[in-house]
Amino acid sequence: MIKKCLFAAALLGLALAGGCAKGGNGTGSGITVSVGDGNIPAIYPNQHVTFTATVTGTTNMTVTWSLSGTACTGTPNPCGTIDKNTGAYVAPAAVPSPATVTITATSAADSTATGGLQVHIVLISVVVTPTTVTVGQNLVQEFTAVAVPDDAPQTFTWTCTPSGSCGSLVPDPNVSGLAVYTAPASNGPVVVAATSTVQQSPAAVGQAKVTVATSRLAAGTYAFRFSGYDTGNNPVAAAGSFVLAANGTITAGVEDVLSASGPHQYSITQVLYSPISKDNNLGTLTLSLSGGPTNVYTAVLASSGILRMIEADSAGTGSGVLQKSAANTVFDAGAQTFVFGFTGVDKVTAGNRVGYVGVLPLDGSGKITGGLLDPNDNGNNVCGAQPCNVTGTYSQPNANLPTWWQMTLSSVTTQHFDFFVSGGQTQTKTGPNPLTLYAISTDPIDGAHPALSGSMVYQVPMTYDNTAFNGTSVSNLTGTNANVSLTLGTTDGTKGGTGGAGGFTGTFDQNDNGTIISVPGTKPFSYTYVATSGANGRYIFQMLGDPTKNPVVAPLPFVLYASGANRGFLVDQSSPAVMTGTMDPQPSKASYAPTELPGTYASATISNSDSSIAPVVQNLLLTSTGGATYNVAGTQNPGNQMLSGGKYTMTGTGVGTITLTAPPPPTAATNVIYAIDFDAVNSVVTDFMMMGTTSGTPSSIMFAQQ
């Protein structure tokens, strides 16, 4: 969608050319005329706009209206028509060339006193989301449409092609920008289209590309990770990988589990996925383990096919993610460096929270040299002066499961891990979807060998100094006892401060077990960050605290290991809260808008440090009915509860709110949302973070993805 902000450059050019001068002086009469349009950024074809004139210096308020422009000649006028008495303007059906029209009001008291306003006529464009999606046979998928400019009518006609074999498409009776698609019983490509009802040439049409498939869980190799709690509130973690054949059988699969009884490894014998209520984006995932339990999850699916899941059996609670693995040729294709973020506990039961971040250079031949580690075990540094040096080895134990690798790391102590190749690609510059590995420790759990799990992300080759971090990012943090936060920060890429520090400014929202702290954009924090000399991608950031308090609460120092520009893993250096999380770049754009959010989002708990907070998965449906009305509906599990009556907002910085009223989720009734990824081609916010901000109600961090 082309938002109001995206017209700014063109409108600025028009203003500099003389169009924004809203008044003129009569020759010697002292009469001035100014023209107003209600602050409309652009006019779409056939739009009706009534301009207003303000006349000063006379009691005669009457003006005569006219229009002019390079293209404004001929019959009918290519620039549209304007009523000379009322200022009622009707834009043309086609955009003139050039598309600039000057609206002029002339005082009846002095014909030399005029006011002019240049307006820009633009074609309406329509975006349908999800833009690309796989739909299972006979399953149901919702599509949304939005027309821009923002004030264009949000009314559409929907079509589906090929008409004889596309399935069915039913427009919603109440929201024109919503349609429900049901796939046919046969595979094939389908196009779902929405056309604006505004008559223009050419017509405004948005399309979504659909692939109808036999199953939403297609044949291939997958990796997954999970963390949560057993029925005794003891932490549990799991990670694994499997190969799913076209006939639904498992040709290879393994799952590692860390629980109160220690580390265990099981073979995966069966994987089943079943849609719930014919919903294309909601289903039940079942993993059967040889000699172990059968794990059942409720899963929501993004349009890319990534599953985000919560436990749905009687073994406990928790959340995780499953996605297709990268091709076998992507990982270990020569020397590759990965940064990591692991969390866990230092005892089998009643353990303290532990957080690890660091960097591991893998040489492509099974050796790890020059690695670094920053740990926090309940506020303690367990390896002396930070960072700790790390060496190690890695190898592939089973050629039939090429996504499964084993790793030994040596620092103060020796630790063993399995890791599984997930999705993504190696990158030459920072972008979405970097190559990711899911890791889990395999040692018996004791004070020197904490139970750890997390992710390893490919580090983009670049010089990691202060200039590498020059932009805006969103950080999510989780600490002990439901202490969670979201931060929108901007690094300035400089090093002129004390010790070579640069500036880090922004806003954040924190929910510390129900106590809400909000640092707004009107009173932003002003902190620092600095790259560690000689350390590949290690930074120190100041974060959290409370600059709005009197006296000010000082920020905490965090270590960040960068996987790219404005991206990496975080851990606080010294607090017993052991705040851990990630920083993700927020795409740079002039301004975010609420009309960039309509669509279906798979939303799920991703980080939770309190067993009393039930993880949830949601299929959120965000729609715009026009008139700056932005609604939220959908479903939430566990319980398959209907969400209705919700509203959302989005500010220009990419920070907004979601309010859910029926029912309020276990995490909170009101939430803040932070945009973290953006489809520039279609102008759609594709991913955002979410956190509850209802006072007195603890929350977890949730992630939503189209």
N, C-alpha and C positions, 0 to 999 in steps of 0.2 A: 504494500500500500504506500502511496506517496502521501506522506503526512504534511501537515501545515508547515512544519519546519523545513521540509524539503523544497518548499517554494521560496525559502528565504533568500537564497542567492539571486534567483531570477527577479524577485520583487525588489531586492536591494538595487539591482541594476536599473530597474524601472524607476525607482525613486531617484537615483542619481541622475537619471536622464530628465527628470523634471516632473514625474507623475505624482509624487507624493506631496508636492506643494499644494495644500488644500485651500488656498485663498488667493485672491487677486485684488488689487487696489484700483478704484475708479480714478480717472485722471482728475486730480485735485478735489474730488468730492468727499474723500474720507470713507467711502463705502468699501467694505470688504465682504467677500463671499467665500465660505469654506464648504467642501462637499464631504459627506460621510457615507460609508457603505456598511456600517455595522461590523467593521473589522473582518470582512470576508477576505481570506488569503488568495483565493482564486475562484473563478466562476466557471461552472461546467455548462455544456451545451443545453439549450432550452431552459436554463435556470431563470427564475423570476426574482429580480432584486429591485427593491424600491430605494433609490438614493435619497438622501436628505441634504438640505442646504441650510446653512446658518448665515444670516445676513446681519451685519453690524453697520452702524453709522447712518441708519435711516429707519423710519417706522414702516416702510414698505417692504414687507418680507417676500413679495412675489418674485419668482425667478422663472426663467425659460430654460428648458433642458435641451441638450443636443449631444450628439456623439460624433467622434472623428477618429481617424487613424489611417495609416498608410493603405490598409486594405478596405477601407470603408467607402467604397464607391460601387455603384450599380444598383439594380433593382431585381429582387429584394436586396437590401443592404447586407453584405456578408458579415457585418459586425453586429447584426441584430437590430432591434428597434427600441426606442425610448419615447415615452409619452412626454411631450414638451411641457405639459402643465403639472404632472404629478411626479415625474422622475421615475416612473415604473419602467424598468428595463427588462427585456426578454432577450436572452443570449441566442445566438444562431445555433442551428442543429449541427453545423460543422465548424471546426476551429478555423478562423481566418489565418492568413499568412501575410505578415506577421500577426501573432495572436494578441497584440496589445491594442486596447481600445481606450480612448480618453473620453470620460464623461464630464461634461461642462455645464455649469449653472451660471446664467447671466442675469444680473440684477435688472428688474424692470425699472428701477429708479435711475440707473446709470448703466448703459450698455457697455461701458468700458470696464465695469467692475465684474469680474468673472472668477469662478473657482473651478479648478480642474482636478480630476482624479483619474489616474491610469489604472486599469484593471487588466488582468491576464486571464484569458479563456483557455481552459485545459480540458482534455478528454477525461471522462470518467474511466477509471480502471477498476477491475474486479479481481480479487484474490480468493481462491477457494482453498481451504485447508481441511485435512492434510493434503499437501501438494502431491505427494506420492505415498502409496500405501498398498500393502498386500492384504486382501480380504479372503478369509477362508470360505469355502463353498457353503452356501446357505446361511452365512453369518451376516450380522447387521453392523453397519458402520455409519456414524453420523458425519456429515460434512457441513461446514460453515462457509458463508460468503460475506465479504465486506466490500463496499464500494467506497472509493475515495475520489475527490476530496472528502474530508470528514463530514461535511454538511450535505453531501449528496444523499438522495433518498436510498434507504436500505431496503429496497424492494427488488425482487428478482424472479425470473422464470428459470426453472431447473430442467435439464435434459440429461439423458444417459444414452451413450452409443457404444457399440452397435445396438440399435433399438430392438432387434429381434432376439438378442442373446445376452444383454447386459445385466439382466435381473430386473429389480424394481427400484424406483426412486420416488419417494413420497415427500413433498414439501411439508414442512410443519405448518399447521393452520394458524399459529399465533406469531411465529417468528419467520419472516420471509427469508432471512439469511440462514436458515437451517433446513436441512433435508436428510431423510433417513434412507439409506441405501441397503438393499438386501441382495447379496450376491447370488448368481445362479448356481446350479448343481454341476457346472462344468468349468474347467479352467480356461483362462484366456485374458487378454487385455481389454480394459473398459475405460472410457472417459466419462467423468462426471463434470458437467458444466453448469455454471450459473451466469445468466445474462441480466444486466441491469435493465429495469423497465424504462429508464430514461431514453428517449429517442435521440440518438446521436449517430454520426457517421464518421468512422465505422462504429458498430455496436460494441459495448463494453462487455467482454466475456472473460470469465475466469475458468480455468480447467484444473482438474485433479486427475492424475494418472493412477489407475487401479490395476493391480494384478490379482486375478482370482486364482487361488491355489487350493490344493487339497487340504492342507493343514497350515496353521499358523506356526507350528514348530516343524520347519522343513528339515529334510535330511542334511546332515553336516556335522561338524565338530563344534562343541560348545564348551565354555568355561563358566564357572559360577563361584560366588562367595556369599557367605551368610554369617550374621552375628546376632546374638540374642541371649536369652536366659532359659534355663531349664525350670521345672516346676518348683525347685527349691531356691529359685532366684540366683543360681550360680551362673556365671557367664559361660556361654557356649559359642564356638566359632567353627565354621566349616568352609572348605574350598575344594574344588574338584573339576573334572573335565570328563566328557564322554563323546563317543562317536555314534551318531544316530544314522542308521541305514535307511534307505528309501522305503523298506518294508516295515519300518518301525522298530526293528531289533537294535540292540546295543552291541556293537562289535568290539568295543573296548571302553572302559570307564573306571574311574577311581575317585573316591571322596575321602579327604582327611578331615577328622573331627577332633576338636579340642573341647573337653568337658571336664566336669569334676572328677571323673575317673581317669583322666589323663588323655594322652594322644591315642587315636585309633585310626586305622586305615581300612576302608571297605572297598570291595569291587561293586560297581554299579551294574545291576543286572537288567533293570527295566526303567524306562522313562516314558511317562504318559502325560499328554496334555489334552484337556477336555474343556471346550468353551462352556461358559456359564450363561444360560438363558439366551443362547445364540448370539452373544455379544462378541464382536470381533476383537475387542480390547480387554476382555476379562475371562479368566479361565482358572482351572485347577491343574497344578503341576505336581506329579507324583514321581518320586525317585525311590526305587527299591534297591536295598543294599544287601549283598550276600553276607550272611552272618550278623547283620545289623538291623536297624529299624527301617521302616518305610516312612519316608518324609513326605508330608503333604503340604503344599503351599497354595495360597490364593495369589494369583498373578495378574498384574495389569501390563498391557503391551503398548509400547510406543509405536509410531508408524514405521520406524526402522526395524521393528521386530525385537528390540531389547525388552526383556521381561524384568519387571521389578516385583518382588514377592514378599509376602509375610507368611509366617508359619501358621498352618491351619489344622494341625493335629493336636493331640493332647500332651505332647512332649514338652511344651513350653511356648515361648513367644520370641519373635525376632524378625529381621528383615534382611533382604539380600537382592542380588542381581544376577541374571543369566543372559549371556549373549553369545552369538556366533564368534568363533575364534578366527583370528587372522590366518591367512594362508601360511602353510608350513615354511615357506621361503622368506617370510618377513622377519621373524625373530632369529637371532644368532647368524645373521647374514653379514659376518665380519664383526669388527669391534663396535660395540654399542654401549652407551652409558644410560643408566636408569637411576632416577631418584625414587625414594620410597617413603611411605608413611604407614607405620604399624601401630596398633593399639592392642591392649590386653590387660592382664593382671599378673601379679607376681606370686600368687599362691593358688592352690587348687580351690580352696574355699575361703571366703572372707578376705580375698586379696585386695591389694591396693592397685589403683589404676596406673598403667604404664603407657608411655608414648615414645616411639622411636621415629626419627626422621634422618635421612642421610642420602648418600650418593654411592653408587656401585658401578665402576667401569668394568664391563665384561669384554674380554679381549677377542672373543670369537673362537677361542681354542680351549675353553673350559677354565680359564683363570680369571680371578678378580684381584686387581691391584690398585692401590691409590684410593681406596674407598674411605668414606668419612661417615661418622655416626654421632648424632646428638640425642641422648636418651633423657627422659624424665620419669623417674620411678617415685611416685608420691612426693614430688618436690625435690628428690635427690638425684644428683648426677652420679651414676654408678660406675663411671669409667675414668675418673680423674678429670684433668683439664680437657675442656671441650674445644674442638671436636675430637672424637676418638678416631684413631686410624683403623682401617678395616682391610683385611685381605681375605681371600677365599677361593673356592672352586665351585663349578657347577657342571652338571652332566645330565644326560637323558637316560632314564632307567628302562624305558619300554618303547621300542620302535613302533609298536602298534598303536601307541597313544602319544604322538609326537608333541602334543601340547603340554605334557607332564615333564617337569624338570625338578632336579634335586640340587640344593645349594648348601654349602657349608661356609659360615662366616666366622672369622677369627678376629677378636679384638681383646678386651679384657678377659673374656671367656669365649668358648667355642659354641656356636649355636647352629642348629640344622633346620632347614626349611624345605618345603616343597613349594613350587610355584607353577602356575598354569597359565598358558598363553591365552589371553582374552582377545578382544577386538582391537581395531585401530591400525595405524600405519606409522612407520618411521617418517619423520618430517625434516625438511630443510628450513622451515620457518614455522613459528607458532601458529597453530590452527586447531580447529575442532578435531576430536577423535584421534589423539595420539595413541600409539601402541601401548597397551596396558597388560600387566601380568598380575594375577591374584596369588598372593603368598600366604603361607601359614606355617608356624613353627611345628616341629615334630619331636622335640625333646620332651622327656618327662619334666613336669613343671616343678620348679623350685625357685629359690631366691635369685639364683644365678641364671636361670633359664625360664623367664616368664612366658606365659602363653600369649602368643602374638599372632595377629593376622592383619592383612591390609592389602595395599596395592603398590606396584612398581610401575612407573610411567617413563617412557622413553624421553631422554633429555635432548632437546634440539641443540645441535652443535652451534655455539655462538660464544661470544665473549660476555661473561656474566659479571659486569660491573654495574654501577648505578645507572648508567645510560640504558642498560637493557630493560630496566623497569622504568618506563616513561609512559604512563597511561593509567587507565581506570580498571579496577579489578573488584571482584566480589569474593569475600572470604567467609566461609562457614566454619564455626568452631564449636566443639563439644567438650565439656569437662565433667568432672565428678558431680553426682547429685543433680542431674538435669540442669546444668549450667550451659546454655547454648547462646549463640549470637550470630548475626549476619552483619558484615561490614562492607560498605561501598567506599573505597579509597582511591585516591589518585596520587601516584608517585610522579615527581617532577623531573627525574632523570639527571639531577645535579649531584654534586659532591662538595659543595662549598661550606657545609656546616662543620661542627666540631667532629674531629676524627674522620672527615670525609663524608659526613652524612648528607643525605638528600632529604627533601620534604615529602611527607606522607600525610595528606589531608582528606577529610571526608566525614561520613556519618556512620552510625551503627545503631542497631537494636539488639538488646540483650535480654534474655529471659533466664534469670538465675533462680531456678526452682520456684517460679511464680512471681518473683520480684522483677519488675520491668524497668529497664533503663533505655532511654531513647536519646540519642544525640542527633538533633535535627540539622538539616542543611542551613538553617538560619544561624546556628551556633556550632559550626563544624569543629571537629578535633584538628589539631595541628601538631603532628608527631614527626618522627624521623625514621629513616631506614638507611642501611649501609651494607655494601657488599664486603664480605670477608676477603682480604687480600690473599691470593694464592689458593683459595678454596673454590673448587669448581661449582659455582651456583649456590654457595652458602651466603645467606643474608641475615641481618638482625633487624627486625621490625618492632616498633612500638605499637601496641594495640590495646584496645579496651580501656580500663580505667573509667573515669567520669569527669570530663572537663567542665560539665555544667554544675558540679557541686561546689559548695563553698565550706571548707577548703576543697580544692581540686583533688580528686582521686587519681594518683599517678598511673600511667599506663604500665602494662606488663611487657617485658622483653620477650619476643618470640624469635625462634630460629626458623628460617624458611630455606628449603632446598628447591631450587628452581628447575622445572622441567621445560620451561620456555619463558618468553617475555610475559611478565605479570601473571605467572602461573607456577604453582608448586605446592609442597606439603609443609604444614606448620605445626610446631609444638612450642608451648611456652617453656621457658628455660628453667623455672624454679618453683612454680606454685604447686601445692598439693592438689589443686583442681586438675592438673595435667590437661590443659586445653589443647586439643589437637584438631586438625582439619585441613582444608585445602583453600588455596587462592586460585581463582579462575579469572581470565581476562574478560572484561565486558567490552564488546565491540564498540568502537568509537563511532558516534553519529551525533548529529546536531541536537536531536531531542528524541526521546521515546514518547509514544502516544498509546492511549488505551485501545485505539482501533487496530493496533498491531498484535493484540492478544486473542481475538476470537479464534476458537478452535477446540479440539479435544486434546486433553493432556493426561498422560499416565503419571500419576503422582504417588509417591511412596515415601515412607520413613527411610532415611538413609543413615542416621546417626542417633543413637539413643544410649544414654549412660545410666538410666534409671529403669529398673525392671517393673516399676509400678505404672509406667507410661506405656499403654498398649500401642504397638506399631500399627499403622493403617496403610491401606492402598486405596486410591481414589481414581475414578475416571471423571475428570473435571470437564465440563462443557461450558465454555465461555462464549457468550454471544453479545452482539450489539444490535439493538433495534432502532438506532438513530436517536437524535435528540440528546446525545451524551448520556444514554442509558446503557449500562454495561452489566449483564446478568451472569450469575454462576448457578449451574445445576450439575447433576451427575449422580454417581453412586459411590458408596464408601463401604469398604469391608475391613474387619469382619462384620457380618450381619446383613450384608447387601442392603444397606440403608440408602434411601433416596435423599439426595441433596437438592433442596429447592429454596427459592427466596433469597439466594445469595447475590451479592454485588461485588464488583471489583473496581479498582482505580489504578492508574499508572501515571506517574509524573514524568517530566522530561528527563530526569536523571536515571530512569529505569527502576525506580523504587515505587511500590504501590501497596495496596491492601486487598485482601479477600476476606469478606465476611460471610460466614455460613451460618444459617439460622435454623434449618430444619433437615437433619438434626445438627447440633454443634458437634464437631468431631471430638474424640477424647482428648486431643492435644489442646484445642482452644476453639473459641467461637470466632475470634478475630485474628487475622494473620497479616504479617508483612510479607511482601514478595519482592525479590531482587532479580531482575533480568540478567542472565549470564550468557546467552547466545542468541544470535540474530541472523535470520536468513535475509541477506541484503537484496537478493534477486527478487524475492516476493515481499520483502519488508514485513517479516513476521518474527515475533519473539518466539523462538522455538523451545527454550529452556528457561526455567527460573527456580530459585530457591524459595522456600516458604518456612515460616516459623510463627508459632502462636504468640500473641501479645496480650492475652487477656490476663489482667492482674489477678494473682492468686492461683493461676492455673499453670503448672509446669508444661513444658513443651519439648519436642524433639525437632530435629532438622528434617525437612522433607524436600524432595527434588521432583520437579514436574517437567515432563518432556513431551512434545508433540510427536 
